[in-house]
């Protein structure tokens, strides 16, 4: 007979009532306990932290975009008989220094530097007439092209001259305003740090042992491969925004996604759940507005202009533009920036794991920590 069934003379107990274990009814909770939960230090700390991230987000985006001003846009002035130096000096004397002009007498070399992204424009000054030509590179971003065109149109008008603009590196038909690379990199970064964040929330900010840590890294690597290929498929064959260079674009995507996820896991290992906020501050609050997307670096305020190229966002955008439009110029530098952030995440992740799993730090500092012990009764029995 099953021991679960009551005996002949036993009475069946009614099923228990009330909330499940671990819960309680509202009427059973004291007002003081409720206030302690809502207004306690941990709850207030979370609210303050979220508020600070929100305010920093607003300040970063509005600060970067509220008043774009051209600053030291590099331009070659091409002419002869000393006119190139004279015109370059006049351009460099403009209030606010919107351009940094260099004298040149070699149109072919200046055009080559423009195609490779080392110059933002080339100004062909014609000393024998009143019409000049401005060569631009819209692949560097439509905001830079528009700013250069506006500056030189104003200069030409003030000197009673006319200006003709030629785009030597036009963007592809599906890449409106040259923003596809920016949104592509943002998507890769969001996927990378979301993956690491959800893995941390589900399985703990730190893996329970070294092998689980390696499995997390392997999972992030596998995700990065699929993410990079998937992003390249979407913007290439499916939509037609960036055609060509499929595997090179996918490779950059793999590196960008892996960098975001590994860096986030490193921050989680160092700071716990606060590490997710650190990644959001880096990738979203500071990285996105300074990545040269909506506005090129030369139009951003000093902070964003200085840091933009050295963050994963800017390095990823520059890598895609270099591959698709600029013949790979400076690609090694951009990939090196991404690799540096990836290495920083790996070092954080491995060093914390070293302290946690290899014996330098233990939750229980007693000499018998981790050893099997007998129950109290078992010890007495063993002594006898």
Secondary structure, DSSP 8 states (H G I E B T S, - for coil): --TTS--TT--------SS-TT---GGGS-HHHHHHHHHSHHHHHHHHHHHHHHHHHHHHHHHHHTT-----EEEEEE-STTHHHHHHHHHHTSTT--EEEEEES-HHHHHHHHHTTS-SEEEE--TTSSEEEEEE-GGG-HHHHHHHHHHHHHHHHHTT-EEEEEESS---TTSGGG-HHHHHHHHHHHHHHHHHHHHHHHH-SS-SSHHHHHHHHHHHHHHHHHHHHHHHHIIIIIT-SS-S-HHHHHHHHHHHHHHHHHHHHHHHHHHTTHHHHHHHIIIIIIITTTSSSSS-GGGS-HHHHHHGGGSHHHHHHHHHHHHHTSTTTTHHHHHHHHHHHHHHHHHHHHHHHHHHHSSSS-S--STTTT-----HHHHHHHH-
